[in-house]
């Protein structure tokens, strides 16, 4: 497993830890088979974008935290695409 895989999978796990209880089936598929459906991928992309935007609205957040949030968002999007996880069109 590469560093990219570790970070991206950690972000996916963080997403599931913060998401609604109705995502339980998607969580089971992710944990058991590493599969993500198109709706979940779309939600992940939105969640990552919101995290990046939130970093810019937090008064205590400085440039390093903002840059890290943007990098993590792009890393997750790139990893999803590289692993064939597609969002809704």
C-alpha positions as CSV (number, residue, x, y, z in Angstrom):
1,X,0.0,0.0,0.0
2,X,1.4,3.4,-1.0
3,X,1.3,6.6,1.1
4,X,-1.5,7.8,-1.3
5,X,-3.6,4.7,-0.6
6,X,-3.1,5.1,3.2
7,X,-4.1,8.8,3.2
8,X,-7.1,8.3,0.9
9,X,-8.4,5.3,2.8
10,X,-8.0,7.2,6.0
11,X,-10.1,10.0,4.5
12,X,-12.8,7.5,3.4
13,X,-12.8,6.0,6.9
14,X,-13.1,9.5,8.4
15,X,-16.0,10.3,6.0
16,X,-17.9,7.2,7.2
17,X,-17.2,8.0,10.8
18,X,-18.9,11.4,10.4
19,X,-21.7,10.4,8.0
20,X,-25.3,9.6,8.6
21,X,-26.4,6.2,10.0
22,X,-28.2,5.4,6.7
23,X,-24.8,5.0,5.0
24,X,-24.3,1.8,7.0
25,X,-24.6,-0.5,3.9
26,X,-22.1,1.5,2.0
27,X,-19.8,1.3,5.0
28,X,-20.1,-2.5,5.1
29,X,-19.3,-2.7,1.4
30,X,-16.3,-0.5,1.9
31,X,-14.9,-2.4,4.9
32,X,-15.5,-5.9,3.6
33,X,-14.8,-5.5,-0.1
34,X,-13.3,-2.0,-0.6
35,X,-16.2,-1.0,-2.9
36,X,-17.8,2.4,-3.1
37,X,-21.0,3.0,-5.1
38,X,-21.5,6.1,-7.3
39,X,-23.7,7.9,-4.7
40,X,-21.1,7.4,-2.0
41,X,-18.3,8.6,-4.3
42,X,-20.3,11.7,-5.0
43,X,-20.9,12.3,-1.3
44,X,-17.2,11.7,-0.6
45,X,-16.2,14.3,-3.2
46,X,-18.7,16.8,-1.7
47,X,-17.5,16.1,1.8
48,X,-13.9,16.7,0.8
49,X,-14.8,20.0,-0.9
50,X,-16.7,21.1,2.2
51,X,-13.7,20.2,4.4
52,X,-11.5,22.3,2.2
53,X,-13.9,25.3,2.2
54,X,-14.4,25.0,6.0
55,X,-10.6,25.4,6.4
56,X,-10.9,28.8,4.8
57,X,-13.8,30.0,7.0
58,X,-12.3,29.0,10.3
59,X,-10.7,32.0,12.0
60,X,-8.1,29.8,13.7
61,X,-7.1,28.2,10.4
62,X,-4.0,29.5,8.8
63,X,-2.5,29.0,5.4
64,X,-0.8,25.6,6.3
65,X,-4.2,24.1,7.4
66,X,-5.9,25.6,4.3
67,X,-3.3,24.2,2.0
68,X,-3.4,20.8,3.7
69,X,-7.2,20.6,3.3
70,X,-7.0,21.5,-0.4
71,X,-4.2,18.9,-0.9
72,X,-6.2,16.2,0.9
73,X,-9.3,17.0,-1.3
74,X,-7.3,16.6,-4.5
75,X,-5.5,13.5,-3.2
76,X,-8.9,11.8,-2.5
77,X,-10.3,12.8,-5.8
78,X,-7.2,11.5,-7.7
79,X,-7.2,8.3,-5.7
80,X,-10.9,7.7,-6.4
81,X,-10.4,8.2,-10.1
82,X,-7.2,6.1,-10.2
83,X,-9.1,3.2,-8.5
84,X,-12.1,3.3,-10.8
85,X,-14.5,4.8,-8.2
86,X,-16.8,7.0,-10.2
87,X,-19.2,9.7,-9.1
88,X,-22.6,10.3,-10.5
89,X,-22.6,12.2,-13.7
